[in-house]
């Protein structure tokens, strides 16, 4: 995980203030591989979250609005892990 995301909250993720990648097509796991994958949805979410979190922020985390569906994917991973 890129160190800039350490203080990003769930609220930041859901309010598009995390700074995460805006164009999901920029992610290897999203662009082409997602639709052909035979992996479980849970495994795909983890891979997409890991890839998005490894990239540097596109906007200052916690400050600027920067639309990103990656925040919802990461929130889903968080929810799944918290219910185990």
C-alpha positions as CSV (number, residue, x, y, z in Angstrom):
1,X,0.0,0.0,0.0
2,X,1.3,3.5,-0.9
3,X,2.0,5.3,2.4
4,X,-0.2,8.3,1.4
5,X,-3.3,6.2,2.0
6,X,-2.4,5.3,5.7
7,X,-4.8,8.0,7.1
8,X,-7.6,7.5,4.5
9,X,-10.9,6.6,6.3
10,X,-13.9,4.6,5.2
11,X,-15.7,8.0,4.9
12,X,-13.0,9.3,2.6
13,X,-13.4,6.2,0.4
14,X,-17.1,6.5,0.1
15,X,-17.0,10.3,-0.4
16,X,-14.4,10.1,-3.2
17,X,-11.8,11.9,-1.1
18,X,-9.2,9.1,-1.0
19,X,-7.2,10.3,-4.0
20,X,-7.4,6.8,-5.5
21,X,-7.1,6.2,-9.2
22,X,-10.0,7.8,-11.1
23,X,-9.9,5.8,-14.4
24,X,-10.4,2.2,-13.4
25,X,-9.4,1.2,-16.9
26,X,-5.8,2.1,-15.9
27,X,-5.7,-0.9,-13.6
28,X,-4.4,-4.1,-15.1
29,X,-6.9,-6.2,-13.2
30,X,-9.8,-4.1,-14.4
31,X,-8.8,-3.5,-18.0
32,X,-9.7,-6.7,-19.8
33,X,-8.7,-9.3,-17.3
34,X,-11.7,-8.7,-15.0
35,X,-14.3,-9.9,-17.5
36,X,-12.5,-13.1,-18.5
37,X,-11.3,-14.1,-15.0
38,X,-12.6,-17.3,-13.5
39,X,-11.5,-16.1,-10.0
40,X,-14.2,-15.5,-7.3
41,X,-15.6,-12.0,-7.0
42,X,-14.0,-11.7,-3.6
43,X,-10.5,-12.6,-4.9
44,X,-11.0,-10.1,-7.8
45,X,-11.9,-7.3,-5.3
46,X,-8.8,-8.0,-3.3
47,X,-6.6,-7.9,-6.3
48,X,-8.1,-4.7,-7.6
49,X,-7.9,-3.1,-4.2
50,X,-4.2,-4.1,-3.9
51,X,-3.4,-2.7,-7.3
52,X,-5.2,0.6,-6.7
53,X,-3.6,1.1,-3.3
54,X,-0.2,0.5,-4.7
55,X,-0.5,3.5,-7.0
56,X,0.3,7.0,-5.8
57,X,-2.7,9.2,-5.2
58,X,-4.1,11.2,-8.1
59,X,-5.4,13.9,-5.7
60,X,-4.5,14.8,-2.1
61,X,-6.1,12.2,0.2
62,X,-8.7,13.4,2.5
63,X,-9.0,16.9,0.9
64,X,-10.1,17.0,-2.7
65,X,-13.1,15.4,-4.3
66,X,-11.7,12.9,-6.9
67,X,-14.2,10.4,-8.2
68,X,-13.0,6.8,-8.0
69,X,-14.9,3.5,-8.0
70,X,-11.9,2.0,-6.4
71,X,-13.0,3.4,-3.1
72,X,-16.2,1.3,-3.2
73,X,-14.2,-1.8,-4.1
74,X,-11.9,-1.2,-1.1
75,X,-14.9,-0.6,1.2
76,X,-16.3,-3.9,0.0
77,X,-13.1,-5.7,0.9
78,X,-13.1,-4.0,4.3
79,X,-16.7,-5.0,4.9
80,X,-16.0,-8.6,4.0
81,X,-12.9,-8.9,6.2
82,X,-14.7,-7.3,9.2
83,X,-17.4,-9.9,9.1
84,X,-15.1,-13.0,9.1
